[in-house]
Amino acid sequence: MSAYTRALTIISAVGAATAAGAFLTFSTFTIGGLKRLPPSQGLAAMQSINKQAPTPIFMLVLFGTGGACLLLGIDTVRHFDSGFAEYRLAASAIYLVGVVALTIGYHVPRNDLLAAVDPNTNEGITYWATYLNGWVRMNHVRTAAPLATSVILALTLAN
């Protein structure tokens, strides 16, 4: 494994593990805490969280890791005869699909819809219940994907 590949693998593994930790907090206790609030308050709190979420550091972790995984995938295809190449490629794809594509294609549109509803209306409260069920289920996927990525990539470093 070249020094470049090793560096991309380490950066991708650490970034993926960091992203997994951020998503894990939502899946294990943040959403649970919001569910305990009256629906209008839980909805308003999630609207506030969603406004705060796209901080530079979180975007760097989320999409910077995606960029590192993309570069790692390209490098791996170019040097596919190197050890554990198929695992690095699979790990990169898992992150890109399970985190980047899922965030852009599933979570962001639902967060945008949530931002547009009034927490003090029946429409808002109805959407909140629908939002919670689907969003949390897909957030579990978004938690497992970067965790799998980080574990697979860490194992490839043994080569």
Buried (B, 14 or more C-beta within 10 A) or exposed (E): BEEEBEEBBBBBBBBBBBBBBBBBEBBEEBBEEBEEEEBBEBBBBBBEBBEEBEEEEBEEBBBBBBBBBBBBBEBBEEBEEBEBBEBBBBBBBBBBEBBBEBBEEBBEEBBEEBEEBEBEEEEBBEBBEEBBEEBBEBBBBBBBBBBBBBBBBBEBEEB
